């Protein structure tokens, strides 16, 4: 959990009243939000003070690319900051670079820290649900949800070996969340922290529109969770991701999902062939440098639903 935010500035920035004013106002705002904030000059003597804060729970905001690299090489989580005094800095290797620092909200600092630390982003919170990024630890819960035969009657299941699924999820978290900023997320019941399903957006080869997908475990169905989650996700797609149109692909026999799509305001526009079982029964993973095993192509017939956001 993020607790400490350290602004590490070059002397030229500290001596610039405009830049210093921006940083001071940002720091005051972040302190009001409950974070410990320090302003340090980026020089060798500042490192002991940074070290004393610890690597865990600390995010460092640097206006020096070389100092950011030095700290990153030592295992610290750093983001870049662009001011009028360092417009030419190239922060290669950093996941985030902020401009107009006093306009950046606290949640953006938290999400930058979480992307480095591997903690999942909380994406949406509704009256009863928390929709967050999936973790590898969620995989065991997914097998609990998918164990009912009817859960995979109309959709693809998990890999046969849980370790394959965990490798897949690890790659997915790194490549999809980190690159796209969205994906299929985990649905958690807010009252008790129970994982009850999955939902979110994905990109399917051969289709132009972003696709909404959803699954609620059998024991949690009939309580309106799917509608609550999908409604919030569609609002997020419109308001945050700036999507204009979303599709959903549903097998013709899946009356429950068809009814949900219609309730959400989707309209059926076509019947399409969709490739299934894309990864086959096992996954060797991309992170270890080996190939992903694929199976012989298999296609199913689906109804294509579309919604204007």
VOPAGU-2260 file (C-alpha; in pm, 1 decimal, decimal comma):
REM VOPAGU-2260
SITE   aa  ch    i         X         Y         Z
SITE  UNK   A    0       0,0       0,0       0,0
SITE  UNK   A    1     131,5     343,1     -94,0
SITE  UNK   A    2     218,6     554,6     210,1
SITE  UNK   A    3     515,3     774,7     114,7
SITE  UNK   A    4     552,7    1007,2    -186,0
SITE  UNK   A    5     892,6    1171,4    -234,5
SITE  UNK   A    6     944,9    1455,6    -480,9
SITE  UNK   A    7    1308,7    1448,3    -593,7
SITE  UNK   A    8    1385,5    1769,8    -782,3
SITE  UNK   A    9    1694,6    1918,3    -936,3
SITE  UNK   A   10    1816,8    2241,6    -781,7
SITE  UNK   A   11    1707,1    2440,9   -1088,2
SITE  UNK   A   12    1348,1    2327,4   -1028,9
SITE  UNK   A   13    1354,8    2409,8    -658,1
SITE  UNK   A   14    1487,6    2756,7    -735,7
SITE  UNK   A   15    1210,1    2814,4    -990,2
SITE  UNK   A   16     915,4    2972,1    -803,6
SITE  UNK   A   17     656,8    2849,2   -1052,9
SITE  UNK   A   18     774,5    2486,7   -1043,1
SITE  UNK   A   19     823,7    2486,8    -667,0
SITE  UNK   A   20     475,3    2629,0    -621,1
SITE  UNK   A   21     325,1    2347,0    -831,1
SITE  UNK   A   22     507,3    2082,4    -630,0
SITE  UNK   A   23     420,4    2238,6    -293,7
SITE  UNK   A   24      51,6    2256,9    -385,5
SITE  UNK   A   25      57,1    1896,3    -510,8
SITE  UNK   A   26     232,5    1785,4    -193,4
SITE  UNK   A   27     -18,4    1963,7      29,1
SITE  UNK   A   28    -305,3    1798,5    -157,2
SITE  UNK   A   29    -145,4    1455,8    -120,6
SITE  UNK   A   30     -84,0    1514,5     252,0
SITE  UNK   A   31    -452,1    1607,6     289,4
SITE  UNK   A   32    -527,6    1270,0     127,2
SITE  UNK   A   33    -328,2    1095,1     400,0
SITE  UNK   A   34      13,9    1037,8     239,4
SITE  UNK   A   35     354,2    1121,7     384,6
SITE  UNK   A   36     516,7    1368,3     144,9
SITE  UNK   A   37     879,4    1485,3     126,3
SITE  UNK   A   38    1058,6    1726,6    -106,3
SITE  UNK   A   39    1428,5    1649,4    -161,7
SITE  UNK   A   40    1693,6    1792,7    -388,0
SITE  UNK   A   41    1815,6    1528,8    -635,4
SITE  UNK   A   42    2176,3    1482,6    -531,8
SITE  UNK   A   43    2394,3    1218,9    -367,9
SITE  UNK   A   44    2319,2    1351,8     -18,9
SITE  UNK   A   45    1945,1    1293,0     -69,1
SITE  UNK   A   46    1979,5     917,9    -116,5
SITE  UNK   A   47    2011,1     835,3     257,8
SITE  UNK   A   48    1682,0    1017,6     317,9
SITE  UNK   A   49    1515,7     827,1      35,2
SITE  UNK   A   50    1663,7     503,0     167,4
SITE  UNK   A   51    1524,9     573,0     514,0
SITE  UNK   A   52    1171,6     582,3     370,9
SITE  UNK   A   53    1218,0     227,8     240,2
SITE  UNK   A   54    1133,3      78,6     -95,8
SITE  UNK   A   55     803,1     -68,6      15,0
SITE  UNK   A   56     509,5     172,9      29,6
SITE  UNK   A   57     713,7     450,4    -139,1
SITE  UNK   A   58     679,4     622,9    -476,6
SITE  UNK   A   59     946,1     868,2    -593,8
SITE  UNK   A   60     864,6    1150,4    -835,5
SITE  UNK   A   61    1181,0    1246,0   -1026,2
SITE  UNK   A   62    1251,6    1530,7   -1266,6
SITE  UNK   A   63    1593,6    1384,4   -1351,1
SITE  UNK   A   64    1599,8    1089,1   -1590,8
SITE  UNK   A   65    1946,9     982,9   -1479,4
SITE  UNK   A   66    1857,7     991,3   -1110,3
SITE  UNK   A   67    1531,4     806,9   -1179,2
SITE  UNK   A   68    1727,8     532,6   -1356,1
SITE  UNK   A   69    1974,3     513,2   -1067,8
SITE  UNK   A   70    1693,8     472,4    -814,8
SITE  UNK   A   71    1502,8     228,5   -1036,5
SITE  UNK   A   72    1815,6      15,6   -1071,5
SITE  UNK   A   73    1827,5       1,7    -691,5
SITE  UNK   A   74    1470,4    -128,2    -679,8
SITE  UNK   A   75    1274,5     188,9    -606,2
SITE  UNK   A   76     945,9     272,4    -777,0
SITE  UNK   A   77     988,6     594,4    -975,3
SITE  UNK   A   78     773,3     805,3   -1201,7
SITE  UNK   A   79     892,3    1097,7   -1410,5
SITE  UNK   A   80     772,7    1456,4   -1382,5
SITE  UNK   A   81     794,8    1717,4   -1657,5
SITE  UNK   A   82     812,5    2085,7   -1565,3
SITE  UNK   A   83     913,7    2400,3   -1752,3
SITE  UNK   A   84    1268,4    2349,1   -1626,1
SITE  UNK   A   85    1317,3    1995,2   -1768,2
SITE  UNK   A   86    1104,4    1976,4   -2083,7
SITE  UNK   A   87    1379,7    1788,0   -2266,9
SITE  UNK   A   88    1415,1    1498,5   -2020,5
SITE  UNK   A   89    1365,3    1149,5   -2169,7
SITE  UNK   A   90    1246,9     911,2   -1900,8
SITE  UNK   A   91    1322,5     585,1   -2077,7
SITE  UNK   A   92    1223,0     272,3   -1888,7
SITE  UNK   A   93     970,9     439,9   -1657,0
SITE  UNK   A   94     610,1     324,1   -1668,6
SITE  UNK   A   95     465,1     670,8   -1604,7
SITE  UNK   A   96     560,8    1033,4   -1666,1
SITE  UNK   A   97     332,5    1307,0   -1529,7
SITE  UNK   A   98     292,3    1660,9   -1656,5
SITE  UNK   A   99     101,2    1941,6   -1482,3
SITE  UNK   A  100     174,9    1768,9   -1152,0
SITE  UNK   A  101     -68,0    1969,0    -941,2
SITE  UNK   A  102    -351,3    1854,8   -1168,7
SITE  UNK   A  103    -274,7    1484,8   -1106,3
SITE  UNK   A  104    -517,3    1325,8    -859,9
SITE  UNK   A  105    -413,7    1097,7    -574,9
SITE  UNK   A  106    -562,1     792,8    -743,9
SITE  UNK   A  107    -316,1     830,8   -1031,7
SITE  UNK   A  108     -22,8     819,7    -789,5
SITE  UNK   A  109    -173,3     511,0    -626,9
SITE  UNK   A  110    -226,7     335,2    -959,8
SITE  UNK   A  111     130,0     413,4   -1071,7
SITE  UNK   A  112     260,4     261,7    -748,9
SITE  UNK   A  113      35,4     -44,5    -786,4
SITE  UNK   A  114     153,6    -106,3   -1141,3
SITE  UNK   A  115     511,3    -125,3   -1011,7
SITE  UNK   A  116     430,0    -324,3    -698,6
SITE  UNK   A  117     202,2    -572,7    -874,3
SITE  UNK   A  118    -100,7    -484,6    -662,6
SITE  UNK   A  119    -429,4    -496,7    -856,0
SITE  UNK   A  120    -607,9    -177,3    -953,4
SITE  UNK   A  121    -954,3    -132,3    -811,4
SITE  UNK   A  122   -1141,9     -31,5   -1125,5
SITE  UNK   A  123   -1504,0      14,4   -1016,1
SITE  UNK   A  124   -1699,7       2,8    -691,5
SITE  UNK   A  125   -2077,8     -35,8    -694,3
SITE  UNK   A  126   -2328,8     -71,3    -409,8
SITE  UNK   A  127   -2248,7    -440,8    -363,4
SITE  UNK   A  128   -1943,0    -515,0    -574,3
SITE  UNK   A  129   -1576,5    -436,0    -621,2
SITE  UNK   A  130   -1447,8    -484,0    -974,8
SITE  UNK   A  131   -1068,1    -503,1    -976,3
SITE  UNK   A  132    -780,4    -636,5   -1179,0
SITE  UNK   A  133    -724,5   -1009,1   -1154,7
SITE  UNK   A  134    -434,5   -1150,0    -951,9
SITE  UNK   A  135    -264,2   -1488,2    -985,0
SITE  UNK   A  136    -411,6   -1573,2    -643,4
SITE  UNK   A  137    -760,0   -1543,3    -798,3
SITE  UNK   A  138    -698,6   -1845,9   -1018,5
SITE  UNK   A  139    -783,1   -2097,0    -744,7
SITE  UNK   A  140   -1114,1   -1915,6    -694,2
SITE  UNK   A  141   -1181,6   -1932,0   -1068,1
SITE  UNK   A  142   -1156,3   -2311,8   -1059,7
SITE  UNK   A  143   -1416,3   -2308,5    -783,2
SITE  UNK   A  144   -1647,3   -2095,6    -999,0
SITE  UNK   A  145   -1591,6   -2302,1   -1314,1
SITE  UNK   A  146   -1636,3   -2643,0   -1152,5
SITE  UNK   A  147   -2010,3   -2644,1   -1229,2
SITE  UNK   A  148   -2050,3   -2807,1   -1574,7
SITE  UNK   A  149   -2303,7   -2550,4   -1689,9
SITE  UNK   A  150   -2047,9   -2270,5   -1644,3
SITE  UNK   A  151   -1859,4   -2387,7   -1951,6
SITE  UNK   A  152   -2163,7   -2494,9   -2149,8
SITE  UNK   A  153   -2169,4   -2168,7   -2343,5
SITE  UNK   A  154   -1817,1   -2034,5   -2293,9
SITE  UNK   A  155   -1459,2   -2150,7   -2287,9
SITE  UNK   A  156   -1326,3   -2284,9   -1960,1
SITE  UNK   A  157    -988,4   -2272,3   -1790,1
SITE  UNK   A  158    -675,1   -2468,6   -1873,2
SITE  UNK   A  159    -679,2   -2825,8   -1744,6
SITE  UNK   A  160    -371,3   -2764,9   -1529,9
SITE  UNK   A  161    -405,3   -2475,4   -1277,9
SITE  UNK   A  162     -35,3   -2399,0   -1318,3
SITE  UNK   A  163     -95,3   -2334,1   -1689,8
SITE  UNK   A  164    -378,2   -2096,9   -1597,3
SITE  UNK   A  165    -155,4   -1915,9   -1348,0
SITE  UNK   A  166     117,2   -1870,5   -1608,3
SITE  UNK   A  167    -141,2   -1739,5   -1851,6
SITE  UNK   A  168    -280,8   -1496,4   -1593,4
SITE  UNK   A  169      68,1   -1373,8   -1504,4
SITE  UNK   A  170     135,4   -1291,5   -1868,9
SITE  UNK   A  171    -211,8   -1139,4   -1905,3
SITE  UNK   A  172    -161,5    -908,4   -1605,8
SITE  UNK   A  173     171,6    -786,4   -1736,4
SITE  UNK   A  174      89,9    -757,9   -2106,0
SITE  UNK   A  175    -281,0    -670,8   -2122,5
SITE  UNK   A  176    -342,6    -458,5   -1812,4
SITE  UNK   A  177      -8,3    -283,8   -1847,0
SITE  UNK   A  178     -45,1    -213,9   -2218,6
SITE  UNK   A  179    -417,8    -169,8   -2275,3
SITE  UNK   A  180    -527,8     -26,5   -1941,0
SITE  UNK   A  181    -832,9    -253,9   -1941,4
SITE  UNK   A  182    -915,7    -621,7   -1966,6
SITE  UNK   A  183   -1127,8    -889,7   -1804,3
SITE  UNK   A  184   -1146,2    -816,8   -1432,7
SITE  UNK   A  185   -1238,8   -1002,1   -1113,8
SITE  UNK   A  186   -1574,4    -935,8    -946,7
SITE  UNK   A  187   -1562,4    -938,1    -566,5
SITE  UNK   A  188   -1859,8    -912,3    -330,8
SITE  UNK   A  189   -1789,6    -607,5    -116,1
SITE  UNK   A  190   -1961,5    -739,4     196,8
SITE  UNK   A  191   -1727,7   -1036,3     248,1
SITE  UNK   A  192   -1452,6   -1018,7     -16,7
SITE  UNK   A  193   -1580,6   -1331,4    -194,0
SITE  UNK   A  194   -1478,0   -1373,4    -559,0
SITE  UNK   A  195   -1808,7   -1425,7    -740,4
SITE  UNK   A  196   -1726,4   -1382,3   -1107,3
SITE  UNK   A  197   -1539,1   -1213,0   -1389,0
SITE  UNK   A  198   -1629,0    -938,6   -1635,2
SITE  UNK   A  199   -1468,7    -672,4   -1847,7
SITE  UNK   A  200   -1354,5    -572,7   -2194,0
SITE  UNK   A  201   -1142,2    -760,7   -2446,2
SITE  UNK   A  202   -1032,9    -738,1   -2808,8
SITE  UNK   A  203   -1120,6   -1028,9   -3036,2
SITE  UNK   A  204    -939,4   -1095,5   -3362,3
SITE  UNK   A  205   -1155,5   -1029,0   -3665,5
SITE  UNK   A  206   -1389,1    -782,3   -3491,8
SITE  UNK   A  207   -1366,9    -403,2   -3477,7
SITE  UNK   A  208   -1552,1    -337,2   -3152,4
SITE  UNK   A  209   -1430,9    -385,0   -2797,2
SITE  UNK   A  210   -1616,0    -681,4   -2647,7
SITE  UNK   A  211   -1796,8    -708,6   -2315,7
SITE  UNK   A  212   -1768,6   -1046,5   -2145,0
SITE  UNK   A  213   -1913,6   -1163,0   -1814,1
SITE  UNK   A  214   -1948,3   -1465,4   -1587,9
SITE  UNK   A  215   -2110,9   -1503,1   -1245,5
SITE  UNK   A  216   -2064,0   -1821,9   -1043,4
SITE  UNK   A  217   -2370,6   -2047,5   -1024,4
SITE  UNK   A  218   -2427,4   -2002,6    -651,9
SITE  UNK   A  219   -2434,1   -1623,3    -693,9
SITE  UNK   A  220   -2672,8   -1609,9    -988,2
SITE  UNK   A  221   -3026,5   -1474,7    -964,2
SITE  UNK   A  222   -2926,3   -1182,8    -738,7
SITE  UNK   A  223   -2870,8    -916,4   -1002,9
SITE  UNK   A  224   -2491,8    -917,7    -972,6
SITE  UNK   A  225   -2431,1    -958,9   -1346,9
SITE  UNK   A  226   -2651,5    -662,9   -1436,3
SITE  UNK   A  227   -2497,6    -448,1   -1161,5
SITE  UNK   A  228   -2142,4    -529,0   -1269,7
SITE  UNK   A  229   -2199,3    -498,2   -1644,8
SITE  UNK   A  230   -2392,3    -170,9   -1612,5
SITE  UNK   A  231   -2103,5     -18,9   -1417,2
SITE  UNK   A  232   -1847,1    -155,8   -1663,6
SITE  UNK   A  233   -2035,3      -8,8   -1960,0
SITE  UNK   A  234   -2047,5     329,4   -1783,1
SITE  UNK   A  235   -1672,7     301,4   -1722,5
SITE  UNK   A  236   -1618,5     218,5   -2088,1
SITE  UNK   A  237   -1808,1     530,2   -2192,3
SITE  UNK   A  238   -1682,7     775,8   -1929,1
SITE  UNK   A  239   -1321,9     663,5   -1872,4
SITE  UNK   A  240   -1217,1     463,8   -2179,1
SITE  UNK   A  241   -1419,3     687,6   -2414,9
SITE  UNK   A  242   -1565,9     390,4   -2601,9
SITE  UNK   A  243   -1848,8     470,9   -2840,9
SITE  UNK   A  244   -1972,5     119,6   -2919,3
SITE  UNK   A  245   -1936,7    -220,4   -2751,5
SITE  UNK   A  246   -2023,8    -569,9   -2869,8
SITE  UNK   A  247   -2114,8    -891,9   -2689,0
SITE  UNK   A  248   -2104,4   -1238,2   -2847,5
SITE  UNK   A  249   -2347,8   -1493,3   -2707,7
SITE  UNK   A  250   -2430,8   -1848,2   -2815,9
SITE  UNK   A  251   -2784,6   -1877,7   -2950,1
SITE  UNK   A  252   -2879,9   -2129,8   -2682,5
SITE  UNK   A  253   -2768,1   -1908,1   -2392,7
SITE  UNK   A  254   -3102,2   -1748,8   -2309,3
SITE  UNK   A  255   -2987,1   -1605,8   -1973,9
SITE  UNK   A  256   -2704,1   -1406,5   -2130,7
SITE  UNK   A  257   -2925,5   -1300,4   -2422,6
SITE  UNK   A  258   -3180,9   -1162,5   -2176,6
SITE  UNK   A  259   -2906,9    -980,0   -1985,8
SITE  UNK   A  260   -2770,1    -820,7   -2302,5
SITE  UNK   A  261   -3117,9    -702,3   -2397,3
SITE  UNK   A  262   -3172,2    -563,0   -2047,3
SITE  UNK   A  263   -2841,8    -375,7   -2077,6
SITE  UNK   A  264   -2961,5    -215,4   -2400,8
SITE  UNK   A  265   -2775,7    -426,4   -2657,2
SITE  UNK   A  266   -2933,8    -502,1   -2994,2
SITE  UNK   A  267   -2874,8    -821,9   -3190,1
SITE  UNK   A  268   -2725,5    -731,0   -3527,9
SITE  UNK   A  269   -2589,8   -1052,3   -3676,7
SITE  UNK   A  270   -2502,7   -1420,5   -3640,5
SITE  UNK   A  271   -2127,8   -1483,9   -3661,9
SITE  UNK   A  272   -1874,1   -1765,8   -3648,8
SITE  UNK   A  273   -1629,9   -1731,6   -3358,3
SITE  UNK   A  274   -1306,5   -1921,9   -3306,8
SITE  UNK   A  275   -1305,8   -2123,9   -2984,0
SITE  UNK   A  276   -1043,3   -2311,9   -2784,1
SITE  UNK   A  277    -776,0   -2070,1   -2907,3
SITE  UNK   A  278    -503,4   -2184,0   -2665,6
SITE  UNK   A  279    -590,8   -2551,1   -2650,8
SITE  UNK   A  280    -551,6   -2746,0   -2328,0
SITE  UNK   A  281    -215,3   -2618,4   -2204,2
SITE  UNK   A  282     -16,2   -2298,9   -2185,0
SITE  UNK   A  283     360,0   -2287,9   -2168,0
SITE  UNK   A  284     365,7   -1910,5   -2137,3
SITE  UNK   A  285     548,2   -1629,0   -2307,8
SITE  UNK   A  286     744,2   -1508,3   -2005,5
SITE  UNK   A  287     980,1   -1807,9   -2013,1
SITE  UNK   A  288    1059,9   -1758,9   -2381,9
SITE  UNK   A  289     876,6   -2068,1   -2505,9
SITE  UNK   A  290     588,9   -2087,6   -2749,4
SITE  UNK   A  291     221,0   -2094,0   -2662,4
SITE  UNK   A  292      68,2   -2422,3   -2770,1
SITE  UNK   A  293    -234,3   -2387,0   -2991,3
SITE  UNK   A  294    -494,5   -2640,4   -3087,2
SITE  UNK   A  295    -673,7   -2708,5   -3411,1
SITE  UNK   A  296    -917,3   -2426,8   -3485,5
SITE  UNK   A  297   -1277,7   -2482,4   -3383,4
SITE  UNK   A  298   -1564,5   -2243,6   -3452,4
SITE  UNK   A  299   -1902,0   -2187,8   -3288,8
SITE  UNK   A  300   -2209,2   -1990,9   -3394,8
SITE  UNK   A  301   -2284,7   -1679,4   -3187,6
SITE  UNK   A  302   -2530,0   -1392,2   -3184,7
SITE  UNK   A  303   -2358,4   -1056,6   -3214,7
SITE  UNK   A  304   -2504,4    -787,8   -2989,1
SITE  UNK   A  305   -2404,8    -420,5   -3017,3
SITE  UNK   A  306   -2463,8    -125,6   -2783,4
SITE  UNK   A  307   -2401,7     244,5   -2848,3
SITE  UNK   A  308   -2251,6     409,6   -2541,2
